[in-house]
Amino acid sequence: MSVQHPFPDDALEFRFVQASGPGGQHVNKTSTAVELRVNLNALRLRPEVGRRLALQQRGKINKQGELIIQAETFRSQLKNRKDALSRLEQMVHEASQMPKKRIPTKPSLNAKRRRVDSKKQRGQTKSQRRKPNFDA
């Protein structure tokens, strides 16, 4: 039974490994965890989307240019496979979003004045807490 996805099959490689963690005797004899290896060059993404994806997921990309996704949440191999593909779709979707352009702004003159006034007030409060100096 195959899982539907919008990615080319030649870009994806599924490996099934034993899941880590507790699980009793069953976990030691079944390979339900999925390791999805995605060849980013074969994904055929737009260049700017590919760059953003590589930048956002740089810790999950190996030297061969493969994005590695581990899925071992479920006990079923099929569900873990679907989970890995949905995570890949989510990553590509996030990378395809154009980042908002930051417009640098300056604080207003009044905001600067309020900031300095509050600092002066705070300093005055602290100076009033000191013990009085009778020598001066």
N, C-alpha and C positions, 0 to 999 in steps of 0.2 A: 504494500500500500504506500503510495507516494504522497508527499506533502506538497501542496501548491505554494509556490513562491514566485516573486517577480524577478529573480536573479537567474543568470545563465548557469546551467548545470556544470559547465566546465570550470567555473570559478569557485565552486564549492566542493569541499572534501569532508566527509563525515568519518569520524573514528569513534568507535565504541569502546569505552574503557570501564574498569570497575570503579564504582563510586567510593568516595572516602567517607569516613565517619561510621557511626553505629548503625546496626541493621541486622545483627544476628548472623546466622549461618547463611541466609539467602544472599546477603551482600557479597560474600566471598566467592560465589560461584556464578554470578550474573554480571554481564557488562551492560549496565543500563545508562551510565553516564555518557554524554555525548561531547565530543570535542569537534567543533566546527572550525575548519580552516578555510579562510576566504582569501583567494588571490585578488588583491585590490586592483591589480592591473587588468585582470580579466573581467572585472565587474562592469566595465564600460560606463563609468560615472562621468559626469561633466568634470573638467579639470579642477575647477574651484571647489566643487563638492568633495572630490577625492582628496584635495589638500586639507580641507577642513576636517574630514573624517580621520585622516592620518594624524592630524594635530590633536584632535580631541581624544583619540584612542591610542596615543603613542606608546603607552605601557603594554598594550596587548598586541603589538605588531612585532614580528620577529625580523631577523636580518634578510630573509627571503622575500619580505614584503607581504607576508600573510597575516591577516587579522585572525587571532585565535579566540574563540568564544567557548567557555566551559559551561555546560548545562547538566546539573545533577540534582535538580530540585525534586523531580518526580521519580517514582519507582518504575515507570514505564519508559522504554526506549523511545517509543513514538512521541510521547508527551515531551520528553527532554529534547527531541529533535525539533518539534514545533516551537518549544521555548527558545531554543538557540536561534531559529530562523526569525522569530518575532523580535528577539533582541537585536539581531542584525538589521531588520527593517527599521526598528526604532533608532538605531545609531545612524543609519543612512538618512532617515527623516530629519533628525536633529542637525546633521551636517548640511542638509540641503536648505535649512533656514538661513537666510541672509542675516548676519549680525547687525544690530542697530548701530548706526553711526553715532559716535559720541560727540556732542556739541559742547566744547569747553565753555564754562561760564565763570564769571567773576562775582565775588560777593559785592553787594551794593555798599555804598559809602555808609549808609545808616546801619547796615549789619556789622560793618567793621567797628563803627563807633559803639554799638551795643556790646560787642565782644570785649573791647578795651574797657568800657565802663564796668562790665561784670567782673573782669580781672582785677580792676582797681578796688572794687567793692569787696571782693574775696580777700585781697591782700590786706585791706583795712580791718576786716573782721579778724584775720589771723594775728595782725599786729596788736589788736586789743586784747588778745588772749595772753600775751606775754606778761611776765612779772614786771612790775614797774622798776625802772632804774633810777634810784634816788641820787646817784653820784653825779649825773650830768646836769 
